[in-house]
């Protein structure tokens, strides 16, 4: 880890802590459905394809919204853009508790405009997931922008890894709490309680966040440290309105396309792990909602380690003289090798369910390490005024990749379940999960073979 001079000050780590908790809430909200999916599927008679369609709505809206979320964050600024995002997604989370009422209204609207009938439960959860996805799209553009504002280049991947580990903490807390709440107080209450937490976070964000040059808690020494290698920050940036960045201009850079492809290929893998693992443990090992609690907690604890140390990993190469980008890409190649162990999940699963849980945990941990670094390639290459927009474009690509993975999974699981061998469907999906990162890295390296910051945008 980094040894820093205490005289520099460390308020930037307070901001990192706020980003960590926001990301924790973000993943708590999105994972409630996957944990309740086995019970809800039984209650409402959903097929795997029905569940895939519901989760795909979230991913599709999330993908499209990411394009605009980055733009909105750049326009509104990190503080108020984040507040808007978490307000919307917390409201969307609570809406799930009223999915039957929402579904009835939505079905009536569809009937009035001439569309066929949609089962009320499916319609209600689709609308709720859409609102959740629209709001949650703002989390990472805002968090990455805040990281770029508060950290020098060499610390950004570490800071990103730390706040991104909030997704793992959220994934750990969810199976430890959501099934218990659902059993004792009902599944609607689980959605309501988790949704309310986001509104509590907003209070602390308002109190503690301000841009570093305006933040009285940031010393002059720490401010200089933060901006030591800031090649793109104009003296007046953040004091006057930032120059508008045109999307199409961003699409003219190979750096943008490298990020787009990397997100497209790998985001869907994390979505798959997040949304389908509870159903996988139920389908393959006959586990109940309470029985999956410990395996999921162990698995997502592993991913937290990957997120934090994956963010630190490039620093090892940077300290050896590599540029930030070259050190990051070297680290990402090594990280991309770890998901290959997922290929063994099904062949060795007959021994114990713990074998696939641990192997998938390694793959999911590698994803979080990958994620901590791929986000930071944007702040390495682009000026701060464009970071939110580039993150948004890449996030949209990642969301579309997620939709494709989810729809493919739903189709394969229903198909092979009909043949009496759903395990084959999971085998195919695990092969995709294992190979996606290496392919993504190769294409990214071809597009941007060496460090090439964009100085004039």
N, C-alpha and C positions, 0 to 999 in steps of 0.2 A: 504494500500500500504506500501511498504518498506520505512522506514526512514533510510537514510544512512548518514554517516559522510561525509560532503562535502570535507574534506581533503583527502579522498580516491581517488577522481578524478572520472570522469564520461565519459571518452572517449568511453567506451564500449557501452554507449547508442547512441553515434553517429553511431557506426556500426549497432546497432539495427535499427536506423532510415534508414540507407541504405538498410537493409534487408526488412524493411517495404515498401519502395518505389519500390524495385524490385518485391515484391509479388503483389503490387498494379498493376504494369505493366503486370505482369504475368496473372492476372485475367481479366484485361482490354482486353488483346489480345484474351483470350479464350472465352470471353462472347459476342464478337461482333456478331458471327454467330447466337447464340441463340436469340438475340434481333432482328435480321433481318430475322430469320427463317420464320415467318408468311408471310412476303412479298416475300422472295425468294422462298418459297414453292409454292406460287401462280404464280410467274413469270416463274418458271421452272417446274411447275406441279409435285412437289414432294409429295409422300404419307408420312404418319407418319413413315412407315418402311424405306423409302428412307432417311429421315432425321435421323432416328436412325442409319442407316448404316454409314452415313457420320460422325456422332458424335462418333460412335463406333470405327471407324478407328483411330480417335484421341486417344481414351482411350486405344485401343489395343497397338498402337505404344508407347504411354506414358507408359503403363505398362511394356512392354518389355524393353524400354529404361531406365526405372527407375533402372532395375537390373544393367545395365552397367553404368548409370549415376553416381550412388554412387561409383562405382569402379573407374571411371574416375576422380571424384572429389577427392577421396582419393589419387590417383596417381599424378594428376596434382597440387593438392593443392587448397585451397578454392578460392584464388584470380583469377587464370587463368582459373580454371574450371568454375567459375561463368561467366566469360567473354565469354567463348566459348558457354555456354548454352544460354545466353541472345542474343548473336549474331545470333545463329541459329533460336531461336524462333521468334525473331523480323523479320528476313528474311521470315520465314514461314507465319507470320501474313500478311506481305505485299503481299505475293504470292496469297492470297485469292482474291485480286483485279484483278488478271489476271487469274482467274480460268477457264474461257472459253478457253483461249489460252493453258493453262496447260492441260486442259481436252482433247483438240483436239490432242495434242502431245501424251498424255498417251493412249488415245483410239487407235491412230494409231499404237502405240507400241504393245498394246494388240492384235490388229488385225493381226499384222505381226507374232506374236508367236502362233497364232491359237486360242486365246480366243474370246468369243463372244463379240458383241458390247456392250459398256457401254455408257449410256447417257453422253454427253460431260460435262454438268454442274455437274453431280454427280461425274464423274471421276476427274474433276478439283478440286472440293472442297475436295474430299478424299485425293488427293495428298497434297494439301495445309495443310489440317488438320494433315496429317502424319508428315510433316516437323515441324509444330508447336508443335505437341506432343513430337517429338524427342528432340527438344530444351528445352521445358518446363519441361521435366523430371529432368533437372538438378537443378531446383530452390530449392526444399526442401532439397535434400541431401546437397547442398552447404550452405543453410541458417542454417540448424540444426548444421552442422559442425562448421560454424562460431560462432554460439551461444555457442557451447561447448568450443570453443577456448577462447571466450571473457567473459564468465559468470561463476561464481561459481554455484554449484548445486542448491542452494536454490533460485537463481534468474532465472534459465533457463526456467521454465515453464512460468514465467511472461514475459520474453523477447520473448519467442516463441509466447505467446498470443498476444503481441504487434505487432511483425512483421507479424504474421499470420492474424491480423486484416486488413492488407493491401489487403487481398483477398476480404474482405467486402467492403473496400473503392473502390476497383476496380469494384466490383459488383454494388456499388451505382453510381459511376461516369459513368459507361457504359450506363445505361438507360437514364441518364440525358443528355448525349452528342451524343451517336451513332445514335439514331433515327433522331435527329435534323440534324446531318451531312448528313445522308442518304437522307433525304427529300430535303435538299437545295443543296447538291453537288453530290449526288449519292452514292449508297452503296459501290462501289469500293474505294471511297475516305475515307470512314470510316475505312476500313481496313488499308489503307496506313498511315493515320495520327496516328492511335493508334500504328502501328508497328514501326514508326520512334522514338517514345518516348523511346524505349528500348536502342537505340544507344546513346541517350543523357545520360541515366543512367550510361553507361559504363565509360564515362569520370570521373564522380564523384567517382566511385568505384576505378578506377586506382589511383586517387589522395589521397583518404582517407583510403583505406584498406591496411593493412599489418598485419601479425601475431603479437599478442601482445608483444611477447618477442623481436621482431624486430622493433616495432612501437615506434618512438621517442616521439609521443604524449602521450603515456601511461607512467605514473610515476611508480617508483619502488613500491610505496605503493599500487597503483591500481593493478599492476601485481601480487603482493603477494596476494591481496584480491581475484583476479580472480582464482588463482591456490591453494587456501587455502585447498580445500578438494579433490584435483585432485589425485585420487588413482592410476591412470593409466599412468600419463605423466612421461616418463623417462626424466632425466636431459637433455639429448641431443636431445629429440624429437623436430622436427621442425627445427633443425639445420643440422642434417644429414638425409638421406633418410629414411622414415619410413619403418618398416618391412612389408612385404606383408602379407595380411590376406587371407586365403583360404576360398572361399565361402562355400564349403562343411563342413568345420570345424564350420562355423557360424550356419549351419543348424543342428548341433548336440546339440544346446542349446535350452532349453525350452523358454528362454527369447526371442529368435528370433521368435519362432513359435507363442508365445503370440502376438507379434507385428504383425506378418503376418496375423493371424486370425482377430485381431482387425481392421486392415486396410481393409482386404477383405470384412468384413461384413459392414463397415460403409462408406468407400470412395464413393461407388456407390450412397449412399443416397445424398451426397452433389452434385455429378455430376447430379443426377436427378433434384434436386432443381435448379441447375445452368442452365441446358440445356433445361428443359421442362416447367419451370414456365411461360415464355412468351406464349408458345403454350397453356398451361392450361388456362390462363386468356382469351386467344382468343377463345378457343374451348368451355369453359363452360360459359363465361360471354359475349362473342362477343366483346371483347375490341380490339381496334386498337393499333398500335405501339406507338402512342403518348399517348393514354389513359393508357397504362400499366406503363408509366414512374414513376408516383407518387407511386403506390402500390409497385413496385419493389424497389424504393429508400427507402421507409419506411421499407420494409422487410429486406433489406440488412443493413440498419442502425441498426436494432435490432441485427443482427449477429455480428456486430462490438463490441457491448457491451458484448456479450457472449464470444467472442474471448479474450478480454482483461481481464475480470473478471474471466473467466474460467481459465486463466493462473495464476491469483492471488489466486484463491480458495484453492489450496493445501497448500499454505503458512500458511493459517489459522490453518490447522491440523499439519503442521510441527512445528509451534510455540508452539503447545500444546504437543510436544514431540514425534510425529510420525517420522519415517524415511521418507526421501524424497519419496521413492517408496510407502510406506504404506499410506502416506498422499495423494499422487496422486491417488491411487486406491480408497480410500474412497471418494475423490472428484468426481472421474469418475463415481462411482456408483450413486451418487446423480444426476450428470449431465445426466446419461442414463435414468433417469425417466422422464425428461422433454419432450422428443419427443413423449411420449404417448398422448399428447394433439392433435397431428396431426390426431388421430383417429376421432376427432370431426369435422374435416375440411369439409367433405362432408355432414354429417348429418345436420350441421348448416349453410351450404353455401347458402341455400335458403333465409336466412335473409338479407344478404348483402355480396358482394364479399370481404369486409373488414374482415369478420370473418375468412375465410380460409387464407387470407393473413397474419393476425396476428398470427394465430395458426401455420401455416407453418413457420412463422418468428421465433416463439419460438423453433420449432424443428430445424431449420437451425442454430439458435443461439446456441443451445445445441451442435450441431455438431462442431461448431467452438471451443467451450469450450473443447469438447472431443478431438479435433484435437490438441489443444495446449498442452494437457497432454499426449496423446498417443505418440507423437513424443519424448517427454522428457523422457519417460520410457527407450528409447534406450540409451540416454546419461547418465542415471542413472546406467545402467547395463553394458555398454560396454566401453572399452578404446577408446580414440579419434581416433586412427588409424583405427578403425572398424566402426565408426558411419555412415559414408557415405555409406558403403557397406550394413549395416543392414537396413538403411533407404531405400536404393535402392531395396532390396529384398522385404521389406514390401510394398513399393510403387508399385512394380510390381503386388503384390497380390491385392492391392487396385484398381489398374487399371483394372485387370481382373474382379474383382467384379463389377466395373463400367460398363464394356462392357456388362456383363450379365444383369444388371439392365436396361441399355439403350435398349438392344435388347428386353427384356421382355416388357418394356414400349411400344416400337414401335409396337410390335405384339398385345398387349392388346388394344391399342388405335385404331388401324385399325380394329381389330375384333369387338369391341363394337361400333365403329363408323358405321360399316356396319350394325349393328343391330339397329342403331338409338339411342344409349344410351352410348355415350363415357364416361359419368360420372362414369359408373361402372368400367371402366378401371382405372380411377384415384383413385377410392375408394380402389381397390386392391393394387395399388402401395403405397398409403398412409399407409395402414396397414403394409406393409413391412418396410416402412420408420420409423414407430413408434416403432416397436419391435426389430429392428436390434441391437441397442446399448446395450440393456439389455442382449441379447444373447451373444454379443461380450464380454461384461464385465465378464459374468459367466465363459466363456471358458478361458479367460485370467487369471482370478483368480485361476482356477483349475490348469492351467499350471504353474503359478508362484505364489504360495500362500503367500510368504513373500519375503522381500528384499533379493536379492541374486546377488550382483555384481560379474562380471567375472574379476578376478584379473590377471589371467595368460592366455593370448591368443596368 
